[in-house]
Amino acid sequence: MALVTVDELLERAEKGGYAVGAFNANNMEIVQAIMTAAEKEQAPVIMQASQGAIKYAGLTFLTGLVKLAAESSRVPIALHLDHGTDFEQVIRCIRSGFTSVMYDGSKLPLEENIAMSKKVLEIARPIGVSVEAELGKIGGTEDDIHVSEKEAMYTDPEEAKYFVEQTGIKSLAVAIGTAHGQYKGEPRLDLERLQKIKSLVNIPIVLHGSSGVPDETIQQAIKLGVRKVNIDTNIREAFVGAMRQVMSEKPKEIDPRQILGPAREVAIETIRQKIRVFGSSERAW
């Protein structure tokens, strides 16, 4: 089926009380793994591309891979730009065929973040492209984006209310204690803050940096209004771990298919498990 928008996926998730998995697509095998996992679980999914993935694979190739996956798939798939910090890059992704973009102005002063988010919305909304914004700085490192522990700060609920009122955004990424990359210890999410934010904004909430967060905590967050859960690091860990195992067991192997194939299979199972945690199995249409 054709690509769908993130807004459509999250509107259905809001009504159904579940979350949609947003999985980072870094290469062909991972795109295939996301699609296969979604089909096996009969779940809607979001394939998202970070700035690093776009630099690595190229915008045209990455867009083409996901479009082909969607067209050949029996489940709804959205193509989303993850952490777009550059306005021109956001526009390039829209022109390339992305059905959703994230404008990440979280490092900007509040009013500047609002102004830039509105600028993106003015271009994207009339042509049916979804827009996600971010308020509050999520710690850690993802590709070219780094936020130190000192810089990281939680989303203020009242600011979130003001931000949504001023922009009319339909999904908002918030900082409640998650971080990008691998955690040093078990993360502690501020679920009371999440509950307060949701009571004030009443739109789908996005949780970034969710790899490594205990399943039970993720499910609590979903009950409190999280409708999009981003997963990247867990897929990388599973994928590269399987590659290392093959290369360790078969040090003379030179066929990349024999190394990447098993990695793809492990990634499929990792993604399927996440989909079940999010409650989006059997939610495809």
C-alpha positions in Angstrom: 0.0 0.0 0.0 1.1 3.6 -0.4 2.9 5.5 2.4 0.6 6.9 5.1 1.1 9.9 7.4 2.2 9.7 11.0 -0.8 11.9 12.0 -3.1 9.1 10.7 -1.3 6.4 12.5 -1.3 8.4 15.8 -4.9 9.4 15.6 -5.8 5.7 15.4 -3.4 4.9 18.2 -5.0 7.6 20.4 -8.4 6.1 19.9 -7.1 2.5 20.5 -4.9 3.3 23.5 -1.7 1.9 22.0 1.6 3.2 20.6 3.1 2.9 17.1 6.8 1.9 16.9 9.1 4.3 15.1 12.1 2.3 14.0 15.2 3.9 12.5 16.0 2.7 8.9 19.7 2.8 8.4 20.3 0.3 5.5 18.4 -2.1 3.2 18.5 -5.0 5.6 17.0 -3.0 8.5 14.2 -1.6 6.2 13.4 -5.2 5.3 13.5 -6.2 8.9 11.0 -3.4 9.9 8.7 -4.3 7.1 8.8 -8.1 7.8 8.3 -7.6 11.5 5.3 -5.3 10.9 3.7 -7.8 8.5 4.3 -10.8 10.9 2.6 -8.7 13.7 0.0 -7.1 11.4 1.1 -3.8 12.9 1.4 -0.2 11.5 4.9 1.1 11.7 6.9 4.2 11.2 10.3 4.0 9.3 12.3 7.0 10.3 15.5 8.4 8.9 18.0 10.4 11.0 20.3 13.0 9.5 23.1 10.4 9.9 21.2 7.8 7.9 20.5 10.3 5.2 24.2 11.2 4.9 25.1 7.5 4.9 22.6 6.1 2.4 21.7 9.2 0.5 18.2 10.8 0.5 17.1 9.3 -2.8 18.2 5.8 -2.0 16.7 5.8 1.5 13.4 7.3 0.3 13.3 4.7 -2.6 13.9 1.8 -0.2 11.1 2.8 2.1 8.6 3.6 -0.7 9.3 0.2 -2.2 8.8 -1.5 1.1 5.5 0.3 1.6 4.2 -0.4 -1.9 4.9 -4.1 -1.5 3.6 -4.3 2.1 0.2 -5.2 3.4 0.5 -3.0 6.5 0.5 0.8 6.8 4.0 2.4 6.8 4.9 6.0 7.3 8.3 7.6 6.3 9.4 10.1 8.9 12.4 12.4 9.3 13.9 12.0 12.8 15.4 15.1 14.4 15.5 17.5 11.5 17.4 20.5 12.9 17.9 22.2 9.5 15.0 23.9 7.8 16.4 23.3 4.3 16.9 19.6 5.1 13.3 19.3 6.2 12.1 20.7 2.9 14.3 18.4 0.9 12.8 15.4 2.8 9.3 16.6 2.0 10.1 17.0 -1.6 11.7 13.6 -1.6 8.4 12.0 -0.5 8.6 11.8 3.3 5.0 11.7 4.7 6.2 13.1 8.0 8.9 15.3 9.3 10.2 16.2 12.8 11.5 19.7 13.2 13.7 19.6 16.3 14.0 23.2 17.6 14.5 22.0 21.2 17.9 23.8 21.5 16.3 27.1 20.5 14.6 29.6 22.8 10.9 28.8 23.2 9.6 31.6 21.0 12.1 30.8 18.2 11.2 27.1 18.4 7.6 28.1 18.0 8.3 30.3 15.1 10.4 27.7 13.2 7.9 24.9 13.9 5.1 27.1 12.5 7.2 27.8 9.5 7.5 24.1 8.8 3.8 23.5 9.5 2.9 26.2 7.0 4.6 24.3 4.2 3.9 20.7 5.3 0.3 20.8 6.4 -1.3 22.1 3.1 0.3 19.1 1.2 -0.7 16.5 3.8 2.7 16.0 5.5 2.7 15.4 9.2 4.9 17.4 11.5 6.4 16.5 14.9 8.0 19.0 17.2 10.1 18.7 20.3 10.1 20.7 23.6 12.7 20.0 26.2 16.2 18.6 25.5 16.6 14.8 25.4 20.0 13.8 26.6 22.5 11.6 24.8 23.9 11.3 21.3 22.2 10.3 18.1 24.3 10.7 14.9 25.2 14.4 14.8 23.0 15.5 17.7 24.5 15.5 21.2 23.0 16.8 24.4 25.1 16.5 27.5 23.7 15.6 30.9 24.2 19.2 32.0 22.2 20.5 29.0 19.4 18.0 29.2 16.3 19.3 30.7 12.8 18.1 31.3 9.8 19.5 29.4 7.8 22.1 31.4 4.1 21.1 31.2 2.9 24.7 31.0 5.4 25.5 28.2 4.1 22.4 26.4 0.5 23.7 26.7 1.6 27.2 25.4 3.7 25.6 22.6 0.8 23.4 21.3 -1.6 26.4 21.5 0.7 28.6 19.5 1.7 26.1 16.8 -1.3 23.8 16.5 1.2 20.9 16.3 -0.4 17.4 16.4 2.4 15.4 18.0 5.0 16.5 20.5 8.2 14.9 21.6 8.9 15.5 25.3 11.8 15.1 27.7 10.8 13.1 30.8 14.1 11.2 31.5 14.9 9.2 28.4 18.2 9.5 26.5 19.5 8.7 23.1 22.1 5.9 22.8 23.0 3.3 25.4 22.1 3.9 29.0 24.7 3.8 31.7 22.0 2.5 34.2 18.3 1.9 34.3 16.5 5.1 33.2 14.0 6.7 35.6 11.1 8.3 33.7 9.1 11.2 35.3 5.7 9.7 34.7 4.0 12.3 36.8 5.4 15.0 34.5 4.1 13.0 31.5 0.6 12.7 33.0 0.6 16.5 33.6 1.7 17.3 30.1 -0.9 15.0 28.6 -3.6 16.6 30.7 -2.7 20.0 29.3 -2.0 19.3 25.6 -4.3 16.4 24.8 -2.4 15.4 21.6 -0.3 12.3 21.0 3.0 12.3 22.9 6.3 11.0 21.4 8.9 9.2 23.5 12.5 9.4 22.1 15.4 7.4 23.4 13.3 4.5 24.3 15.8 1.7 23.8 16.8 0.4 27.2 13.7 1.6 29.0 12.1 -1.4 30.8 9.0 -2.7 29.0 6.8 -2.1 32.0 7.8 1.5 32.1 7.1 1.9 28.4 3.7 0.4 28.9 3.0 2.8 31.8 3.9 5.7 29.5 1.6 4.4 26.8 -1.3 4.3 29.3 -0.5 8.0 30.1 -0.7 9.1 26.5 2.5 8.2 24.6 1.5 7.2 21.1 4.9 7.0 19.2 7.9 5.2 20.6 11.3 5.6 19.0 13.6 2.7 18.8 17.1 2.7 17.2 19.8 1.6 19.6 18.2 -1.8 20.4 18.1 -2.6 16.7 21.7 -1.6 16.2 22.8 -3.7 19.2 20.9 -6.8 17.9 22.0 -6.3 14.3 25.7 -5.8 15.0 25.7 -8.4 17.7 24.5 -11.0 15.2 27.1 -9.9 12.7 29.9 -10.2 15.2 28.8 -13.7 16.1 28.9 -14.9 12.5 32.3 -13.3 11.9 33.6 -14.9 15.1 32.3 -18.3 14.2 33.3 -18.0 10.5 36.3 -15.7 10.4 37.0 -16.7 6.7 33.5 -15.7 5.5 33.7 -13.1 2.7 30.1 -13.2 1.5 28.3 -10.2 3.1 25.0 -11.9 2.6 26.0 -14.6 5.0 26.8 -12.0 7.6 24.0 -9.5 7.0 21.3 -12.1 6.5 21.4 -13.5 10.1 21.6 -9.9 11.4 18.4 -9.1 9.6 16.7 -12.1 11.2 17.7 -11.0 14.7 16.5 -7.5 14.0 13.1 -8.8 12.9 12.6 -10.6 16.2 13.8 -7.5 18.2 11.3 -5.3 16.3 8.5 -7.8 16.7 9.0 -7.9 20.5 8.9 -4.1 20.6 5.6 -4.0 18.6 4.0 -6.4 21.1 5.1 -4.2 24.0 3.6 -1.1 22.3 0.3 -2.9 21.9 0.2 -2.3 18.1 0.0 -6.0 17.0 -3.1 -6.7 14.9 -3.8 -3.0 14.5 -3.1 -2.8 10.7 -5.9 -2.0 8.3 
